[in-house]
């Protein structure tokens, strides 16, 4: 099946008991057994739920994987991957990544003896230099959050040995634009709250992969830890996925239009968007992704938080809010919001300035969106 068909049909069939075209919400915590161990494949809703099972099959298909594993949030999905590690193991991660991931790694797992290395992954030189016999995980985001850097997944995979898992946070791209498993990654992670759900009404995370032994370990963690989504959440993600390709096409078109406008605007210092020919990762993004995404970051020539705050509080269509990937356009201030846990000196090393603003471009009219942003910049 082509992707546009997968989102609607992969792993999904009409309910056999009623013929319902939409997957039912199985709102139950337990299941009746004829005798101990004699059941219909479901025992307790933390372990299994029919709505979740169907969603997991659909998610796996979107990333061309064999296994999908759902969690109560993107952070719970990341936590599950990190629980595969043991004290003394080492992780190499891109130094430009979501602040919540950085916080989980440094303030939680570092306390349990996990050693972390945050480095630039623009080429393979530093990565090769950091790998040792204790390295167990390579964590990649691409495009990165919030600097929109593009990392060559295939090249990074070729640098590691069999003892090192490669996990790619594919949230910014979505499965419609990029499929890391096809490029050699072991695990793909999504905050499904974002583009997969697409309507800013549900929290969810997921992992997709091909290796059965690894999948069984992660299913065990899913059940043992219990950070599972409820059936209503799974239903909402299934509903959102059905329009993923349509939403992404429009959002990517809108983002490209706005990025070009920002590029030539006198008050703007730098625009970060891989669809621009001037972007360092433009050529790689064109090869690795179907489209260039709908996320844009930019900062100001007068680099102060106060100047950024004037813009953030002056838009009407762009809403100031956490998150991204919904049908509505959002803007945020990474330095004080999504990346507030990263020290200022560390932020500036990767270009995350005080005035940096991140846009999640939605599916509204692109001219209306630009006019809203333009008048806010002029405020």
N, C-alpha and C positions, 0 to 999 in steps of 0.2 A: 504493500500500500504506500502511496505517496503521503507526505506529511499531512496535507490538508484533509485526507481521508482518515488517517490515523487518529487525529484529535477527536473525531466523532465516533469512530467505530472500533478502534483497537482495544481489545479486551472487554468490550461492552456489548451485551446482548439484551434484548427485552427480558424482563423478569419472567422466569418460567412459570411462576405460580399465578401471575395476573396478566401478563402480556404488556406491562407498563414499559413504555419506550424509554423513560428516564429511570436511571438506577434508583431504587428505593432507599430511603433513609432507614436503616435498621437500628432503631433507637432502643437498644436492649443491652443490658449488662451481662446477661447470662443466657445459656441455651440448655434446653432439656435433653437429657441423655436417656436412652432405653435402659442401659445398665452401665456401670463404670467402664469408660473407654469406648462405649458404643454410641457414637454420635454422628452428626452430619458434617463433621469437619470444623465445627465451632464449639468451643467450650466456655470461654470467658472473654469478654469484649476487650480486655487489655491485650490479650493474645491474638485474637482474630475478630474481625467484624466484616460481614459481607460487603458493605459499602466500601470499606477500606481496601478489601481484597481486589475489587474491581478497579478502584483508583490505582492501586499499585501496579496492576497489569497494564493499565493505560499509560502510566508514567514510564514504565520500562520501555514500552514500544516507542515513545516519543524520542528517547535517546538511543534507539537501536540497541537496547540492552535486553537481558534476560530476566533481570530482577529489579523490582522497584520496592522501596521501603519508605513508608510515610511516618512522619513525626509531628509533634504538636507545634513545632516552629522550626525555622531554619537553624537557629542556634542549637536546638535539640539534635538536629541532624549532624551538625558539626561536632557536637559533644560526643555523639556515638562513634564517629570516626576516630576522635582523639582517645576514646576508651579502648581502642585496639592496641594502644601503646603501653609499654611498661616503664617503670622508673629506670632512668639511665638512657632511654631512647632519645634520639634527637630528631627535631623537625626543622626543615628548611621551608620558609614561606616567603612569598613576595613581600617587600617592604612597603608596598602600596596596596593596602587591603582594608576591608570593612573594619571599622573600629570595634564592633562587637566581637569579631573573630579575634582581633588583637587582644582585647580584654579577656576573653575566655582563655586564650593560650597563656597569657602572661600572669593573670591574677588568679587563675584556678589551676591549670594543669602544670604550670611551672612549680607550684607548691608540692606537686607529687613527683618531682624528680625528672620532669621532661625538660630537656634543654632545647632552647629555641634559637634559630638564626633567621633574622629578617634581612633579606638581601634583594638587590635589584636583579630581575630576571630578564633584562633586555638582551642578554646574550648568555652563552653557556660557560663562559670563562670562570666567573665567580662561583657559579653552581658547582662546577667540577672541583674547584678548590675547597669547597665546604663539605663535600661528601666524605664520610668516613665509615668505619665499620659499625658505628652506632646509629647511623642515619636510617630512619624507618619510614619517614613520610615527607613527601614534597607537596606543599600546599600552594596551588596556583589560583589566582583570580585573573580572568581576562574576558572582556575589558575590566580593568581594575577600578576600584571604588575609592576615591572619587576622581582620580587623575586620568582615567580612560586610557591607560597604557595598554598595549597589546602584547601579549606574551606568546611566543611560538610554542604551542603545546607539543607538537611532534618533536621539535628539537630538544625540549626539556625532557621528554620521555626517553629519548635516545641517550641521555646522559646518565640515567640511573640504572642500577642493577636490580635483580629480582627481589632483593630483600627490602626494597624501597617502594612503598605504595605512592602512586600519583593520584591526588584528588584535585579536581577542578571545580571551583565555585563558578557555575555557569549562569548565575542569576541575571546578570546584566544582559546577556545575549538571549537567553531563553533557548529551548531546544529547536525552535524554528530557525534560528540564525546560526547555531553552532552546535556540533555534536562531538564533545571531547573523547568519548569512547572510541569513535571512529579514528581518532588521531593517536590512540594508544594509551589514554588514561585508564586507570583502574576503577575509579569511582567518580561519578558526577554528582555534585550537590546543588540543590536549588533552594532558595527561600521561595517557596511556592506562593507565599503571601503576595509576591510581586506580580510578574507577568503571567504566570500560570493561572493564578486566581483572577487577577486583572481588574477587580472591581472594589478593592479596598474594603472588603467586608469579612475577611477570614485570615487567620494566622496558620501557617502550615510550612513544613519543611520536608524534603525528600532526598533520597539517595538512589542512584541508578547504577547498575554494574552488570558484569557478565560472569564473573567467577563464582561458582556455586559455593565453594568452601568459605570464601570471604562473605558471601551473602548470608550464609547460615550463622556466621559469627555476629553479623550486624542484626539479623532477626532476633538472635538471642539477646543482644543488648537492648533492642527495641522492647522486647517483652520484659526482661529483667528490670530495666530501669523504669519503664512505664511511661515514657514521654510520648504518648501516642495521641493522635488526633481523634476527636469525636466523629461520629457518623455524619452529623450536620456539616462539619468542616470538610469532610471528604466529599460530600455531595456538592458543596459550593466550588471546590477545586475542579471537580469533574465538569460542572457547568461552565466554569470559566475557561477551561482548556478548549472547549468546543469552538470558541471564537479567537483563539490565540493568534492564528495566522492572519486573520483579518485585522485584528487590532494592531499587531506588530507592523504590518505593511503601512497602515496610516500613520502610526506613531513615528516610524523611521522616516517617512516622507516629511512629516512636520519638523522633525529634529534637524534634518539636512537643510531645510529652508531657514530655520532660525539660526543655525550655526553659521551659515553664510552671511546672514545679516549681522550677527555679532562680530564676525571677523573684520568687518569694515567699519566698525563703530568706534569713534574717536576716544571714548572714555574707557574702552575695554583694553586691558593689558594683553591677555592671552586667552585663546579659546581652545578648549580640549575636546575634540570630537574626531574619532577615527575616520569619519567620512570626508574630512578636509584633506585635500592633496598635500597640504603643508604639515599634516600630522606625521610624526616619526613612524608610526605603525600603520600608516594608510595602506601601503602595498600588502603587508602581511594580513591586515584585516580583510582586504579584498579577496585574498586567497583562502582565509580560514573561516570567514563568516559569509552568510548569504547576503545580508545587508549590514549596515554599520551601527545599528542600535538606535535607541531613542533617549540616551542619556548624554547630557552636555554639561561640562563645567567651564566656568570662566572666572577670571579675577579682574580687578580694577587697577588702573594706573595709579590712583591714589589708594594705596593698599592699607585701609584701616577697617576695623570691624564696624565703625560707625557708618562709613560709606556703604558697606554691604547691607547694614541693617535698614538704611533708608530705602534701598531697593526692595528688600525682603518684606517691608511693611507697606509698600505702595502698589502692589499688584492687585488686580481684581479677579482675573481668571486663573493665574498661577496661585495656588494656595500654599502658604507656608506650613509645612507639615513633614513629619518623619515619613519614611518609606518611599516607594517608587512603584512604577509599573502598572498603575491603575489607568482607567480610561480618562481620568481627569489629570490635568497638568499640575505638577507640584514643584516647589523650589525649596531649597534648604541651605543651611549654613554649616558645612561639615565641621569647621573648627569648634563650634559650640554644640553641635547636635550629634550627628552620626559618628564623628571621630573625636569627640570631646575627651575620650580616655587616652588619646595619644598625646604625649608631651609636645609642647610647641616647637622645640628644637627638632624633634623627630619629624614633625609635620613639615617643617620648612625644608628639610633635606629632600623631600620628594616633591616639593613645589606646592604643598597645601598651605596656602597663605591665609592671612586673617580675612582677606576680602573675597576668598573663593566662594562662589555660589554654584550649587549643583542643581541642574534642572532635570526633572523627569517629564518629558514631553508627552502629552496625552493625544487624544484623537479629535480634539476640537478643530475648528477652522484655523489653518496655519497663519492666515493674515490677522485674524483676531488675536491670536496668541502673541505674534510679534508686536502688534500695536500695544498690547498690555505691557509687555516687557520693556518696550522702547520708552513709554511714558514713565515707567517706574525708574528706569536708568536716568531719565532727565529730571526726576523729582528733586 
